[in-house]
């Protein structure tokens, strides 16, 4: 049972870690073009121009790895509980 609980916690931590890192990289909408003001021609937002690393699998690999480790622990815990119950 302890493996299942630890696995569930690792999955939650991994997903939250990946989400926080993605949110910290900036706004996800309008990644290639910026809205410009009609009169001045300057951007109407404070976003940096250009395309960044907003949705990058490489940048979120640590969080996804922690979530995968949690899934393995849940599976191992389920196998151990099933073997002792039968």
C-alpha positions in Angstrom: 0.0 0.0 0.0 2.9 2.3 0.7 4.2 2.0 -2.8 0.8 3.0 -4.2 0.6 6.1 -2.1 4.2 7.1 -2.9 3.5 6.5 -6.6 0.4 8.6 -6.5 2.3 11.4 -4.8 5.1 11.2 -7.3 2.6 11.4 -10.2 1.0 14.5 -8.7 4.4 16.2 -8.0 5.6 15.4 -11.5 2.5 16.8 -13.2 2.6 19.9 -11.1 6.3 20.4 -11.7 5.8 20.2 -15.5 2.8 22.5 -15.4 4.6 25.1 -13.3 7.7 25.0 -15.6 5.5 25.4 -18.6 3.5 28.3 -17.1 6.8 30.0 -16.1 8.0 30.1 -19.7 5.4 32.6 -20.7 2.0 32.9 -22.3 0.9 30.1 -24.6 -1.4 32.1 -26.8 -0.1 33.9 -29.9 3.4 32.3 -29.9 4.5 33.5 -33.4 2.9 36.9 -33.9 2.2 39.7 -31.5 -0.8 42.0 -31.5 0.3 45.5 -32.3 -1.3 48.8 -31.4 -2.9 50.5 -34.4 -1.5 54.0 -33.9 2.0 53.3 -32.6 2.8 50.0 -34.1 4.2 48.8 -30.7 3.0 45.6 -29.1 0.0 45.9 -26.8 1.3 43.3 -24.5 4.4 42.9 -22.4 5.3 39.5 -23.9 8.7 39.2 -25.6 8.7 39.1 -29.4 9.6 35.8 -31.1 8.9 32.2 -30.5 10.2 30.8 -27.2 10.3 27.4 -25.5 6.7 27.5 -24.4 5.8 23.8 -25.0 9.0 21.9 -24.9 9.1 18.2 -24.1 12.8 18.5 -23.3 12.2 21.2 -20.7 9.4 19.2 -19.0 11.3 15.9 -19.1 12.1 15.9 -15.3 8.5 16.3 -14.3 7.3 13.7 -16.8 10.1 11.3 -15.6 8.9 11.7 -12.0 5.3 11.0 -13.0 6.5 7.9 -14.9 8.4 6.7 -11.8 5.2 7.2 -9.8 3.3 5.1 -12.3 5.9 2.3 -12.0 5.6 2.4 -8.2 1.8 2.1 -8.4 2.1 -0.8 -10.8 4.6 -2.5 -8.5 2.5 -1.9 -5.5 -0.5 -3.4 -7.2 1.4 -6.5 -8.2 2.7 -7.0 -4.7 -0.8 -6.6 -3.1 -2.2 -9.0 -5.7 0.5 -11.6 -5.0 -0.1 -11.5 -1.2 -3.9 -11.5 -1.5 -4.1 -14.7 -3.5 
